[in-house]
């Protein structure tokens, strides 16, 4: 029998990590408001529900497949990686976690279908790709280093930001694409650094991500490169006049990024020193798109 304690039922959803969809959707709202002016608040809220449901879905699938593979029993859990621990503590929740993943994926698809009726087939390629990334990330994409690296950024950056802008404006814009590159690099980096503590456990079940393939030290250089590319994307967007000057508010997190990149390189193999840096990395990933979105809204 499954315990109905909220902490058990909510565990597979990983609620503390659900701050990311609002940040990315806000960035898409910012680009839409800056380019178009007025938007539908209802559509913006619906986009947020769809994005959050997609994130819950991928979290629940990750919990389910990691438990079934035995990974959860080998992982060195941290506050930012290694899963919630809900299924190892309560094995009866496994089927529940799978159900949550499927229901939230269906909810995301239904919201996508609604927007298809509003704007036509333009949304279809983004929607289908998003559903595929959510379902296949844990089971398949994590076995291919490059796909494992870019899939999180593709989901939260390109698909979520451009998708939000699209359902609010009805068209694709270079402004939305330019803005989406910021969370593309940052969210990919978020998952990259979170993989450092899991190298041995992930290798044991056949995963192949860059901390495994390159080693943590070289992967830390890749981490720093992606951080730099996030900020360079923002600067280039402003230089090309795809983003307003006020969007450079996103650069305020650069001091945190420098500290985190240096620390990750210095302590790549020291998990005790790495965990606080993982916390800073989460802060960078949330604050940078939010600050950029604030700049877009100010300039609108």
C-alpha positions in Angstrom: 0.0 0.0 0.0 1.3 3.5 -0.9 1.6 6.0 1.9 -0.4 9.1 1.3 1.9 11.4 3.2 2.4 14.5 0.9 6.2 14.2 1.2 6.0 10.7 -0.3 3.5 11.6 -3.1 5.2 14.8 -4.1 8.7 13.3 -4.0 8.8 12.0 -7.6 7.7 15.4 -8.8 10.8 17.1 -7.3 8.9 20.2 -6.4 12.0 22.3 -5.2 13.3 22.1 -8.8 10.1 23.5 -10.4 11.3 27.1 -10.2 13.0 26.6 -13.6 9.9 26.6 -15.9 8.6 29.9 -14.5 12.0 31.6 -15.2 12.1 30.3 -18.8 8.4 31.0 -19.5 8.9 34.6 -18.1 11.8 35.0 -20.6 9.4 34.0 -23.4 6.8 36.4 -22.1 9.4 39.1 -22.0 10.4 38.6 -25.7 6.7 38.6 -26.7 5.9 41.7 -24.8 8.9 43.5 -26.1 8.2 42.6 -29.8 4.4 42.8 -29.7 3.3 44.9 -26.7 0.1 43.3 -25.5 -0.3 39.6 -24.9 -3.0 37.2 -23.6 -2.5 36.6 -19.9 -4.6 33.5 -20.2 -2.3 32.1 -22.8 0.8 33.0 -20.8 -0.6 31.2 -17.7 -1.5 28.2 -19.9 2.0 28.1 -21.3 3.3 28.1 -17.7 1.1 25.2 -16.8 2.2 23.2 -19.9 5.9 23.9 -19.2 5.6 23.0 -15.5 3.7 19.8 -16.4 6.5 18.9 -18.8 9.1 19.4 -16.1 7.1 17.3 -13.6 6.8 14.6 -16.3 10.5 14.4 -17.0 11.3 14.4 -13.2 8.8 11.5 -12.6 10.2 9.5 -15.5 13.7 10.1 -14.2 12.7 8.9 -10.8 10.9 5.8 -12.2 13.6 4.7 -14.6 16.5 5.4 -12.2 14.8 3.3 -9.6 14.1 0.4 -12.0 17.6 0.4 -13.3 19.0 0.2 -9.7 20.8 3.6 -10.1 19.1 5.1 -7.1 20.7 2.5 -4.9 24.2 3.4 -6.1 24.0 7.1 -6.4 25.7 9.5 -4.0 22.7 11.8 -3.3 23.2 15.6 -2.9 20.7 18.4 -2.5 21.0 19.0 -6.2 21.5 15.6 -7.8 20.8 11.9 -7.3 17.0 12.2 -7.3 14.5 12.7 -4.4 15.1 9.3 -2.8 11.4 8.8 -2.6 11.3 5.5 -4.5 14.1 3.7 -2.7 12.5 4.6 0.6 9.0 3.7 -0.6 9.2 1.2 -3.5 5.4 1.1 -3.8 5.5 4.5 -5.3 7.2 3.3 -8.5 3.9 2.8 -10.4 2.6 6.1 -9.1 5.7 7.9 -10.4 5.3 6.4 -13.8 1.6 7.4 -13.8 2.5 11.0 -12.8 5.0 11.1 -15.7 2.4 9.9 -18.2 -0.4 12.1 -16.9 1.7 15.2 -16.9 3.0 14.4 -20.4 -0.6 14.0 -21.6 -1.5 17.3 -20.0 1.4 19.0 -21.8 0.2 17.5 -25.1 -3.4 18.6 -24.5 -2.3 22.2 -23.9 -0.2 21.9 -27.1 -3.3 20.7 -29.0 -5.2 23.7 -27.7 -2.6 26.1 -29.0 -2.6 24.3 -32.4 -6.2 25.2 -32.7 -5.4 28.8 -32.0 -2.2 29.3 -34.1 -2.2 26.4 -36.6 0.5 23.9 -37.3 3.5 26.2 -36.6 3.7 24.9 -33.1 3.7 21.2 -34.1 7.5 20.7 -34.7 8.3 22.3 -31.3 5.6 20.4 -29.5 6.5 17.0 -30.9 10.2 17.5 -30.2 9.5 18.6 -26.7 7.4 15.5 -26.0 10.1 13.2 -27.4 12.8 14.9 -25.2 10.7 14.5 -22.1 9.9 10.8 -22.6 13.3 9.6 -24.0 15.7 11.7 -22.0 16.4 9.4 -19.0 16.1 6.0 -20.9 17.9 6.9 -24.1 19.4 10.3 -24.5 21.7 9.9 -21.4 23.6 7.2 -23.3 24.8 9.7 -25.9 27.2 12.4 -24.5 26.3 15.2 -26.9 22.6 14.6 -26.8 22.7 14.2 -23.0 24.5 17.6 -22.9 22.2 19.6 -25.1 18.8 18.0 -24.4 18.1 19.9 -21.1 19.0 23.2 -22.7 17.0 22.4 -25.8 13.9 21.6 -23.6 14.1 24.6 -21.2 15.8 27.0 -23.6 14.9 26.7 -27.3 11.6 24.8 -26.9 10.3 26.5 -23.7 11.3 30.1 -24.5 10.6 30.0 -28.2 7.4 28.0 -27.6 6.1 30.5 -25.1 6.8 33.4 -27.4 5.1 31.5 -30.3 1.9 30.8 -28.4 1.7 34.5 -27.4 2.6 36.1 -30.8 1.7 33.5 -33.3 5.0 33.5 -35.1 8.7 32.6 -34.7 11.0 35.5 -34.0 14.8 35.9 -33.9 14.3 37.8 -30.6 12.9 34.7 -29.0 15.6 32.5 -30.5 18.4 34.8 -29.3 16.9 35.0 -25.8 16.4 31.2 -25.7 20.2 30.6 -26.1 20.7 32.0 -22.6 18.8 29.1 -20.8 20.0 26.7 -23.5 23.6 27.0 -22.3 22.7 27.5 -18.6 20.3 24.6 -18.2 22.6 22.3 -20.1 25.4 23.4 -17.7 23.1 22.9 -14.7 22.7 19.2 -15.6 26.3 18.9 -16.6 27.6 20.0 -13.2 25.0 17.9 -11.4 26.4 14.8 -13.2 29.8 15.2 -11.5 28.8 13.3 -8.2 27.1 10.5 -10.3 30.0 9.5 -12.5 30.7 6.0 -11.0 27.0 5.2 -10.5 25.9 6.4 -14.0 28.7 4.5 -15.6 27.6 1.3 -13.9 24.2 1.3 -15.7 25.5 2.3 -19.1 25.1 6.1 -19.2 27.6 8.1 -21.1 27.8 11.8 -20.4 30.8 14.1 -20.6 32.0 13.8 -17.0 32.2 10.0 -17.7 33.7 10.3 -21.2 36.1 13.2 -20.6 36.6 13.0 -16.9 35.5 15.6 -14.4 38.5 17.9 -14.9 38.0 18.3 -18.6 34.2 18.4 -18.2 34.7 21.4 -15.9 36.3 23.2 -18.8 33.2 22.4 -20.9 31.1 23.7 -18.0 33.0 27.0 -18.0 32.7 27.3 -21.8 28.9 26.9 -21.7 28.7 29.6 -19.0 30.7 32.0 -21.1 28.5 31.2 -24.2 25.3 32.0 -22.2 26.6 35.5 -21.5 28.1 36.0 -25.0 24.7 35.0 -26.5 23.0 37.8 -24.5 25.6 40.4 -25.5 25.5 39.3 -29.2 21.7 39.5 -29.1 21.9 43.1 -27.9 24.7 44.0 -30.4 22.5 42.6 -33.2 19.5 44.6 -31.9 17.5 41.4 -31.3 17.3 42.3 -27.6 17.1 45.7 -25.9 20.0 47.2 -24.0 18.1 46.7 -20.8 18.3 42.9 -21.3 21.9 43.2 -20.2 20.6 43.1 -16.7 21.2 39.4 -17.2 24.9 40.1 -17.0 24.6 40.9 -13.3 25.2 37.2 -12.5 28.6 37.1 -14.1 30.5 37.4 -10.8 28.7 34.3 -9.5 29.4 32.5 -12.8 33.2 33.3 -12.5 33.3 32.1 -9.0 31.4 28.9 -9.8 33.5 28.1 -13.0 36.7 28.6 -11.1 35.6 26.5 -8.2 34.2 23.7 -10.5 37.6 23.4 -12.2 39.6 23.5 -8.9 37.3 21.1 -7.1 36.1 18.9 -9.9 36.9 15.7 -8.0 36.1 17.0 -4.5 32.4 16.4 -3.9 32.3 18.2 -0.6 33.6 21.4 -2.1 31.5 20.9 -5.3 28.1 20.8 -3.6 28.0 24.5 -2.6 29.0 25.4 -6.2 26.1 23.3 -7.5 23.9 25.5 -5.4 25.4 28.7 -6.9 24.9 27.1 -10.3 21.2 26.7 -9.7 21.0 30.4 -8.7 22.8 31.5 -11.9 20.5 29.4 -14.0 17.4 30.9 -12.4 18.5 34.5 -12.0 20.0 35.1 -15.4 16.9 34.5 -17.5 14.7 36.3 -14.9 16.9 39.4 -15.0 17.0 39.3 -18.8 13.2 39.0 -18.8 12.9 42.0 -16.5 15.1 44.0 -18.8 12.8 43.1 -21.8 9.7 44.1 -19.8 11.3 47.4 -18.8 12.2 48.2 -22.4 8.7 47.3 -23.7 
